[in-house]
């Protein structure tokens, strides 16, 4: 299994290098020398020995492959990275009347491991738990749910429904607060907003990688629920605006730093 966003703790050396690889190896031709990758790690404040340990972990998890010229991106990781691009850089928010998706799954008692994996991965896609074995997500995540079920071998145990008019017994906003852990989501937004306060725009590569690394989990676990169903002081819109503003400023100078560091003769 290739290391996914769900598996790397933001801020760790492994996570930061995973973010560098996800951002830059494709535009670099899916290859980078070992010395260049260690130099970029140094620009993030990661000592060389820790960088090499983190690189070893990424190789063990299948994100990188080694050859005599350095490291290449595992072709098996490209689909995962493209899926991450869609989540991280194209944030979607539901509006009143948008469709919801319901996932009903009955996993045999003998497959508790699959039940645990399905619950964990659906929560990471932003699903709310309506009841045991029943999850709800924004309808625009249909393709990702299908892909997940196929990947886990659980498609035969699941039935999918679409609706634009869910009708719980209580007001829908109250049901949303029960289906999702809004307190935990709020804490993640506040963590992200606090993390960007220390970014130094005069060091755009380090600032941009840390921005993406801190942000990348949020667009997964926060499904972008309609504003009307969330508390009035919900920090989600502020997080999105902050991310987009900083990203627009830092993207190009960060790429220029990587290009000149990793490309011989650049």
N, C-alpha and C positions, 0 to 999 in steps of 0.2 A: 504494500500500500504506500503510495506517495504521500509525503508529509502535506497535510492540508492546513488551512487557516485555523481549524479547530484544535490543532495539535501543538502549536508553538505559542508560548506565553509572550505577549508583547513586551518589548524592552530587554529581553534576554539576548545574549550574543547570537544564539541560534536563530531566534526570531528576526533580529535585525539583518543577518546575512540572508535568511530566507526572503526577506523583503527586497534586499538588493538584487538577488537572483530573479525574483518574480518581476521586478521593474525593468531590469536592464539586460539580462542575457538574451532575450529575443531580439531586441534592436542591435545587439552586438554580434548577431549571427549565431546565437545559441552556444557561444564558446567564450571562455576567459582563461587567461593564464593563472596559475596558482599564485604567482607573485603579485599580479594585479589585484586579485581578490583579497589577498592579505593586506595590500596597501589600502584598498577601499575600507576594509575593516578598521585599519588604523585611523582612517579619517573619521570613523564613528566612535573613536575612543576605545576600541577593542584591541588589547595587546595581541601580538602575533601568536603566542601559544594558545590563548583562548580562541582566537580565530581559527586556528588549525583544528582544535577540538570540535568547534561548531561545524566546520566544513565536513569533518569526519561523520558527524551525526547526520548531516544533510545527505551525504553519500549513502549512509546506512538506511535512511528512510526513502531512498530512491529518487530524490530531487535532482541530484548531480551524478554524473558518471565521470570517471577519471580516465585520461589517456596520457600519452607521453608529452602532450603539449599543454596539459592543464586539466580543465574541467569543461564538460559539455552538459547542456541541459538534457535531462532524460526526456525523450519524446513522449513517454507515458505521462509526463507532468503537464504537457501543454494544454490539454483540455481543462485540467484543474485551474491553471493560471488564467486561461481565458474566461472561465466561469467567475474567478475572482475579480477580473477586470470589470466585468459587467456589474457586479455587486458594488465594488469599491468606488468606481468612477461614474456610475450612472444610477444615482440614488433615486428610488421611486417611492412616492407617497400615495396612499389611497385617498380617494375622494368619495363623498356620499354617492351611493348608487353603484360604485365599482363592485365587481364580483368577488366573492370569497370562495375559497376551496376548503372542502372538508375531506379528511383522510380517515377512513375507518379501516383499522387493521386488526386482524385476529391471528396472533402468533401462537403456535402450539406451546403448551407448558414445557415440552421437551426442548424448546429453543429459547430459553431465557436470555442467552447471549444475544440472539438476534433481536429480541424484544428490547433489550437495553440499548443496543446499537441504533435501532430505529428511533427510539425515543430521544436519544442523545443527538442524533443527526438531524431529526426534524426540529428540535429546539434550536439547533444552530442555524437552521434555515429561517428561523423566525416564527415557528409554529407556536400557537397557544394550545393548552390542554383543556379541552371541553370536558372530557371524562376519560376514564381508563380506555385506551384503544381508540380514542376519537380526538383528532387534532383539527385546528382551523388555521388557515393562512390566507394572505391575499391571493386572489385568483391569478395574478400575473406571475406567480411562482409555479404554475402548473408544470412547465417543462423541467424545472429543477427537481420537483417532487418525483416525477416520472423517472428521471435519471437516477435519483437516489434509490428509489425502490428497485430498479433494475440492478444497480450496483450491489445492493445488499442481498439480492435474490429474494426479495419480499413482495414482488409485484403480484404474485399469485395469492397473497394473503390480504390484499388491500383493495378497497373500493373507494373511488374518488367521486366527489359530488361538487357541483358548482351552484352557487346561489347568490343573488344580489339582495336577498331579504331574509337574513337570519332572524329568528324570532325566539329569543330566550324568554323565560318566565319573567325576568326582571328587565329594567331598561338596558339597552344594548351597552351603554357606557359602563354600567355596573358589571355586566357579564365580561366585558373586555378586561376590567380590573381583576376579575377572578381567573380568566383564562391565561393571562400573561402576568408575570411578576414585574409590575411596573416600577416597583421600588428598586429592583436590581437593574432594570434598564435605565432608570434615572441615574443611578450611581455610575453606570458605565459612561453616560453622557458627561456627567460632572468630572469623572476621571479624565476623559479625553480633553475637555475644555481646560482643565488644570494643567494637563501635560503640555499644551502648546504654549503656555505662558513662558516657558523657559527656552523656546527655540530661538536660535541666533540667526537672523536672515543674512548676516555677513558670511556665514558658512552654509551656503544653500544646499549642498549635497547632504550634509549631516542633518540639517533641519528638515529637508524633504523626506529623507528615509525615516526619520523618527516620526514625522507627521503621518506618513502612510502606515507605519508599523503600529502607531497608537490608534489610528482610525479603523484599520482593516477589519476588526472583529465587529464593530458597531453595525455596519450595513447588513450583516448577517443576522445578528440576534434581535435587532430592532426591525420589525417588518414594515415600518412606515405606515402605521395605523392612521385613520382619518383624524385630523385635528379635533373634530367635533366630539370624538370619543375619548379624548385625553384630558388630563387636568389643564387648567388655563395656563399654568406656569411651566408647561412641559418644555424641556430644554432641547428637544430634537431639532427644531428649525434653526436654533442658534448654532448647534453643532455642525449642521450641514453648511450653513453660511460660512462659518469659520474655516471649515475644511476646504471649501471651494475657493475662498479668497486666498488662503495661504498657498494652496496648490497652484493656483494661477500665477502667483508670484515666483514660486520656487522651482517649478518643473523644468524650465529651460536651462537656467544656470546649473542646476543639479546634473542634468544630462550632459552638459558641456564638460563638467568636471569628470564624469565617468568616461566620456568619450576620450578625453585627453589622457586619462590615467590608464585606460585599458586597451587603447588602440596604438600599436607600435607606429611611431612616426607621425602621430596626429599633431 
